[in-house]
Amino acid sequence: MNFAKIQFFILLGLILPEAGVVISSRILGADVKTAPTSTQMTRVEKDKLCVTIQSNNKETRIIYRKDKDAVYMVDVSAKSYTEMTRADVKKAGDRMQEAREKMQEAMKNMPPEQRAMMEKMMGGIVPSAPPVASKMEYKKTGSSKSGNWKTDEYDGFRDGSKSSHLWIVDYGKLGVSREDFAVLKELGDFFSSLKISSPMDFMKETETLPGFPVRSQTFGENGKESVTMEVTEFKKEEIPPSHFDIPDQYTRKKLDIPELNGGKRPKGGGSRD
């Protein structure tokens, strides 16, 4: 190849937009006969993320923009959206911490049985204490296939209990690298002040594995399968910028973060437009 051709390809690389990663998935409940099936399209670029969820004839999008340091929850059917900034996330985290402290104060004189019952009832809404992240440990169980991919299977254990089963494909065989998903770490940091579990924790925990999970099963406390997510298509291509933008005709709705003083807002407070 002569020097002129080398120059041409270098210039072409500078002109052409960098390809993103597009992942199509479906989500199944434990009982596919009664639980609805959702489909999910995840579009990933180095500083942007868009997750489109189709469920019960409704389309929802979650968009993260590193350049704006914000997450957008988009209701496509209603043509509306809400914006959450890092300051909003911190405010929500502060409210949750305040709620935890109030709950602990209210329950401190309860009998142990009653306290345990209250913690179980309220734990999914406002945890009585920030969850302590225990390390996930993985054990390879064999090899098989998921879709058209040859995979290695792993069981995931937390505190000695099996909590997941994964089908892993080497990044290279998918035509991507681990670095293509760096934006997920940025999004995890964005929500870190909430101090609760999130899908970003799953991606962080699987960093020790030698590839990408193209199928995953999670298990509840009773050891029964709860949710299965499986990738149906995985490709690298140019993503139109419109997937990461909010259409001009969409209406912005207020993000309401409830106060904890009897529903009343302090003077000078209020929702941010």
KATA-V364042 format. One record per residue. N is the residue number from 1. RES is the residue in three letters. OMEGA is omega in whole degrees, 0 to 359 (999 if undefined). Layout:
n:N res:RES omega:OMEGA
n:N res:RES omega:OMEGA
//
This chain:
n:1 res:MET omega:182
n:2 res:ASN omega:186
n:3 res:PHE omega:181
n:4 res:ALA omega:179
n:5 res:LYS omega:178
n:6 res:ILE omega:178
n:7 res:GLN omega:181
n:8 res:PHE omega:182
n:9 res:PHE omega:175
n:10 res:ILE omega:179
n:11 res:LEU omega:179
n:12 res:LEU omega:179
n:13 res:GLY omega:179
n:14 res:LEU omega:184
n:15 res:ILE omega:184
n:16 res:LEU omega:178
n:17 res:PRO omega:179
n:18 res:GLU omega:181
n:19 res:ALA omega:174
n:20 res:GLY omega:179
n:21 res:VAL omega:179
n:22 res:VAL omega:184
n:23 res:ILE omega:176
n:24 res:SER omega:183
n:25 res:SER omega:170
n:26 res:ARG omega:184
n:27 res:ILE omega:183
n:28 res:LEU omega:173
n:29 res:GLY omega:181
n:30 res:ALA omega:178
n:31 res:ASP omega:185
n:32 res:VAL omega:179
n:33 res:LYS omega:182
n:34 res:THR omega:182
n:35 res:ALA omega:179
n:36 res:PRO omega:175
n:37 res:THR omega:177
n:38 res:SER omega:173
n:39 res:THR omega:184
n:40 res:GLN omega:175
n:41 res:MET omega:181
n:42 res:THR omega:179
n:43 res:ARG omega:188
n:44 res:VAL omega:168
n:45 res:GLU omega:187
n:46 res:LYS omega:181
n:47 res:ASP omega:182
n:48 res:LYS omega:178
n:49 res:LEU omega:175
n:50 res:CYS omega:177
n:51 res:VAL omega:179
n:52 res:THR omega:183
n:53 res:ILE omega:175
n:54 res:GLN omega:181
n:55 res:SER omega:179
n:56 res:ASN omega:178
n:57 res:ASN omega:178
n:58 res:LYS omega:180
n:59 res:GLU omega:178
n:60 res:THR omega:177
n:61 res:ARG omega:172
n:62 res:ILE omega:185
n:63 res:ILE omega:174
n:64 res:TYR omega:178
n:65 res:ARG omega:180
n:66 res:LYS omega:182
n:67 res:ASP omega:178
n:68 res:LYS omega:182
n:69 res:ASP omega:184
n:70 res:ALA omega:174
n:71 res:VAL omega:181
n:72 res:TYR omega:175
n:73 res:MET omega:189
n:74 res:VAL omega:174
n:75 res:ASP omega:185
n:76 res:VAL omega:181
n:77 res:SER omega:181
n:78 res:ALA omega:182
n:79 res:LYS omega:180
n:80 res:SER omega:180
n:81 res:TYR omega:171
n:82 res:THR omega:180
n:83 res:GLU omega:176
n:84 res:MET omega:178
n:85 res:THR omega:177
n:86 res:ARG omega:177
n:87 res:ALA omega:177
n:88 res:ASP omega:180
n:89 res:VAL omega:179
n:90 res:LYS omega:180
n:91 res:LYS omega:178
n:92 res:ALA omega:178
n:93 res:GLY omega:178
n:94 res:ASP omega:179
n:95 res:ARG omega:180
n:96 res:MET omega:178
n:97 res:GLN omega:178
n:98 res:GLU omega:179
n:99 res:ALA omega:178
n:100 res:ARG omega:182
n:101 res:GLU omega:179
n:102 res:LYS omega:180
n:103 res:MET omega:180
n:104 res:GLN omega:179
n:105 res:GLU omega:182
n:106 res:ALA omega:186
n:107 res:MET omega:188
n:108 res:LYS omega:180
n:109 res:ASN omega:179
n:110 res:MET omega:172
n:111 res:PRO omega:183
n:112 res:PRO omega:182
n:113 res:GLU omega:180
n:114 res:GLN omega:179
n:115 res:ARG omega:180
n:116 res:ALA omega:179
n:117 res:MET omega:179
n:118 res:MET omega:180
n:119 res:GLU omega:179
n:120 res:LYS omega:181
n:121 res:MET omega:186
n:122 res:MET omega:187
n:123 res:GLY omega:181
n:124 res:GLY omega:181
n:125 res:ILE omega:178
n:126 res:VAL omega:181
n:127 res:PRO omega:181
n:128 res:SER omega:176
n:129 res:ALA omega:179
n:130 res:PRO omega:182
n:131 res:PRO omega:177
n:132 res:VAL omega:184
n:133 res:ALA omega:176
n:134 res:SER omega:185
n:135 res:LYS omega:175
n:136 res:MET omega:179
n:137 res:GLU omega:184
n:138 res:TYR omega:178
n:139 res:LYS omega:179
n:140 res:LYS omega:183
n:141 res:THR omega:181
n:142 res:GLY omega:180
n:143 res:SER omega:179
n:144 res:SER omega:177
n:145 res:LYS omega:170
n:146 res:SER omega:187
n:147 res:GLY omega:179
n:148 res:ASN omega:185
n:149 res:TRP omega:168
n:150 res:LYS omega:187
n:151 res:THR omega:167
n:152 res:ASP omega:183
n:153 res:GLU omega:180
n:154 res:TYR omega:168
n:155 res:ASP omega:177
n:156 res:GLY omega:182
n:157 res:PHE omega:174
n:158 res:ARG omega:182
n:159 res:ASP omega:176
n:160 res:GLY omega:181
n:161 res:SER omega:179
n:162 res:LYS omega:182
n:163 res:SER omega:180
n:164 res:SER omega:172
n:165 res:HIS omega:188
n:166 res:LEU omega:172
n:167 res:TRP omega:190
n:168 res:ILE omega:175
n:169 res:VAL omega:178
n:170 res:ASP omega:181
n:171 res:TYR omega:182
n:172 res:GLY omega:180
n:173 res:LYS omega:177
n:174 res:LEU omega:179
n:175 res:GLY omega:180
n:176 res:VAL omega:175
n:177 res:SER omega:179
n:178 res:ARG omega:182
n:179 res:GLU omega:179
n:180 res:ASP omega:183
n:181 res:PHE omega:182
n:182 res:ALA omega:181
n:183 res:VAL omega:178
n:184 res:LEU omega:176
n:185 res:LYS omega:178
n:186 res:GLU omega:180
n:187 res:LEU omega:176
n:188 res:GLY omega:177
n:189 res:ASP omega:180
n:190 res:PHE omega:183
n:191 res:PHE omega:187
n:192 res:SER omega:183
n:193 res:SER omega:176
n:194 res:LEU omega:178
n:195 res:LYS omega:174
n:196 res:ILE omega:180
n:197 res:SER omega:180
n:198 res:SER omega:177
n:199 res:PRO omega:180
n:200 res:MET omega:177
n:201 res:ASP omega:180
n:202 res:PHE omega:180
n:203 res:MET omega:179
n:204 res:LYS omega:182
n:205 res:GLU omega:183
n:206 res:THR omega:178
n:207 res:GLU omega:181
n:208 res:THR omega:180
n:209 res:LEU omega:187
n:210 res:PRO omega:180
n:211 res:GLY omega:184
n:212 res:PHE omega:179
n:213 res:PRO omega:179
n:214 res:VAL omega:174
n:215 res:ARG omega:179
n:216 res:SER omega:173
n:217 res:GLN omega:175
n:218 res:THR omega:184
n:219 res:PHE omega:179
n:220 res:GLY omega:181
n:221 res:GLU omega:180
n:222 res:ASN omega:179
n:223 res:GLY omega:180
n:224 res:LYS omega:179
n:225 res:GLU omega:181
n:226 res:SER omega:183
n:227 res:VAL omega:175
n:228 res:THR omega:173
n:229 res:MET omega:179
n:230 res:GLU omega:179
n:231 res:VAL omega:179
n:232 res:THR omega:178
n:233 res:GLU omega:183
n:234 res:PHE omega:182
n:235 res:LYS omega:177
n:236 res:LYS omega:183
n:237 res:GLU omega:176
n:238 res:GLU omega:181
n:239 res:ILE omega:178
n:240 res:PRO omega:181
n:241 res:PRO omega:183
n:242 res:SER omega:180
n:243 res:HIS omega:182
n:244 res:PHE omega:181
n:245 res:ASP omega:175
n:246 res:ILE omega:178
n:247 res:PRO omega:183
n:248 res:ASP omega:184
n:249 res:GLN omega:180
n:250 res:TYR omega:181
n:251 res:THR omega:177
n:252 res:ARG omega:178
n:253 res:LYS omega:180
n:254 res:LYS omega:173
n:255 res:LEU omega:184
n:256 res:ASP omega:175
n:257 res:ILE omega:187
n:258 res:PRO omega:171
n:259 res:GLU omega:182
n:260 res:LEU omega:180
n:261 res:ASN omega:177
n:262 res:GLY omega:178
n:263 res:GLY omega:181
n:264 res:LYS omega:178
n:265 res:ARG omega:178
n:266 res:PRO omega:179
n:267 res:LYS omega:180
n:268 res:GLY omega:182
n:269 res:GLY omega:180
n:270 res:GLY omega:179
n:271 res:SER omega:177
n:272 res:ARG omega:177
n:273 res:ASP omega:999
//
